[in-house]
Amino acid sequence: MNTLKHSLMNFFDALFTLIYLNLLWFLFTLLGFFILGIGPATVTLLKALTDFRRHQVSWSFREFFFQYKKVFWKSNNVTWLFLVLLGGTLFNYRISLIYFSNHLFLRSIYLTLFLIFLTSLILAWANLSKITLNLKENLKFILIELFRFPLQTIAIMLTIFIIILVLWSKFFILLFFGVVLSLYLVNVIHGEVLTKIVNLKDKYES
């Protein structure tokens, strides 16, 4: 009985922590008026999830805010790069629908590019949450992750897609739990990929 009670307490404690982190992400995304906030808020949330997953440490508001300020400009550099690419791709896709409606192949290319850029943005955030990288180094890591470990990259995107699909009808749950749940699973998968990249780097350097 005590074991069951302890397990339930741990479960609800973990659940509360994840919901709390999700709310912090939402708050700090709004703090940057979304465009300037989503990058640093997501990188900070991924950092907090790494601590929570490895050490069962829950960040305070002050710790979240400190890390948010620390990664603000570096995360926004890569965020804006990919937001411009995503916006340009969507614009061209829209043009293709209007003026080239019979060219299905052209629309397929734009949709593929959109998914690649979106995946790259998520990988860029995940990279920044674990290691210190400038923009050029981050882009190199993304290329390795995309083309050296495609199955893990696909798993990351499928994870996010499935969670959104499942929770979409429950928008309140999606808003207050969907982001942190998606990024928690992304954090686990990405951590394995990053370990493999570091091992490959050490192998080639030795």
HELIX and SHEET records of a PDB file:
HELIX    1   1 ASN A    2  LEU A   31  1                                  30    
HELIX    2   2 ILE A   38  HIS A   55  1                                  18    
HELIX    3   3 PHE A   61  TYR A   99  1                                  39    
HELIX    4   4 LEU A  104  LYS A  130  1                                  27    
HELIX    5   5 LEU A  135  ARG A  148  1                                  14    
HELIX    6   6 PRO A  150  LEU A  167  1                                  18    
HELIX    7   7 PHE A  171  ILE A  173  1                                   3    
HELIX    8   8 LEU A  174  GLY A  178  3                                   5    
HELIX    9   9 VAL A  179  GLU A  205  1                                  27    
END                                                                             
